[in-house]
Amino acid sequence: MRYALSLRLFPTIRPFDLVTLRLYDPTAIDTGALVVLESRVDMEFKVATEQDRKRFDNFVARFYTGDLLQSFEWGDLKSRSGWRPVRVFAERDGEIVAAASLLKRSIPKIGRCIMYAPRGPVLDTQDGELVMTFSNYLRDVARQHKAILLKIDPPVPIEDTTSKANLRAAGFVPIAAQGFGGTQPKCVMQLDLEGKTEDELMASFKEKWRYNIRLAARKGVTVNIDCPRSELPVFYELLKETCQRDGFLVRDIKYFEDMWDALVPAGYMRLVLTYFEGKPVAGAIAYIFGDKAMYTYGASSNEHRNVMPNHLMQWTMIKWAREAGCKWYDFRGVSPKKGNGDDHLQGLNRFKEGFSPRFVEYIGEYDLVLSPGFYWLWNVARPRIQSILKARRRAETKSQAVD
């Protein structure tokens, strides 16, 4: 018997109500009979509400690749900038086996939208049956919202050919990427912490990095790993200085204020500032979610770089992650390792490599195309226009730095 999920064939079932949804036997459609399949794919699908917040987050946080970007709180953050979160999950025998926080963005004037699961969906992608079944449900959810596409980028290593085949079989197509690799970094560096002492971690670093860490401490550099919200403007000034120096675009400070308000109460974020002679010279925003810590936004002053504040700041955050019981410390985005990354990012790679992390390349973004015509406009014509506008903005940023 071929199993299928087809809510379209059963219009009386409303997929966005918190009702129990079952798989149907397509051969029983003529009689309208509901068949509870005696199979391991027999699941209940639900749209998560506020009452499911803790349970949803716990599943994502405990999952071996579960990422903060799939948490309830990340959806809350993005809802403040034009996205609408739609959280769904699947249960088997009362236990969550798959989940996805989908971010919905309306496309003006055409009554359609895009949907995106950052670092999701969260499920065992090597389980072909589960991938197919949950993907069918996600397809119905996306169509209900009139999406032209559903984009995913689960943190699956590129070597995992089984997961890639399962996603393709479910209808997802891989998207070519350049530079960092798409909406989220395709390549990251992760430092394994599990079972290691501080001395063992320090010994694994390159010799020059160990020297720089000790040099910063001798010179009187200090790190505060738990700064209050009132220090966000200090961090933001350092961030603007960094972006002007390196030619990156910078978000408005309100985004970081919203980030604080969404993530800090749940214990998922820390603001870090590093000082030399009482003056802030470096800063970072770090995430912690389940047993994983992530270094995200980093900033540094043009002054006092010779006292190596960034080395000591990273070491302090690594020790914090280890003490919190994290299994790894994620340095986040880097250029592809084989020399095909952006030239201006190679210095970033070299700095992170000094801490001897492992290099991880993910499979990248996959799209489920739901409207081919609109998809072409979104995926081909729009990026060309955006690249022109972004180049202009980057040139303006560099010009301001020179002035």
Buried (B, 14 or more C-beta within 10 A) or exposed (E): EEBEBEBEEBEEBEBEEEEEBBBBBBEEEEEEEEBEBEEEBBBBBBBBEEEBBEBBBEBBBEBEBBBBBBBBBBBBBBBBEEBBBBBBBBBBEEEBBBBBBBBBBBBEEEEBBBBBBBBBBBBBBBBBEBBBBBBBBBBBBBBBBBBBBBBBBBBBEBEBEBBBBBBEEBBBEEBEBEBBBBBBBBBBBBBBBEEBEEEEBBEBBEEEBBEBBBBBBEBEBBBBBEBEEEBBEBBBBBBBBBBBBBEEEBBEBEBBBBBBBBBBEBEBBBBBBBBBEEEBBBBBBBBBBBBBBBBBBBBBBEEBEEBBBBBBBBBBBBBBBBEBEBBBBBBBBBBBBEEEBEEEBEEBBEBBBBBBBEBBBBBBBBBBBBBEEBBEEBBEEEEEEEEEEEEEEBEEBBEEBEE
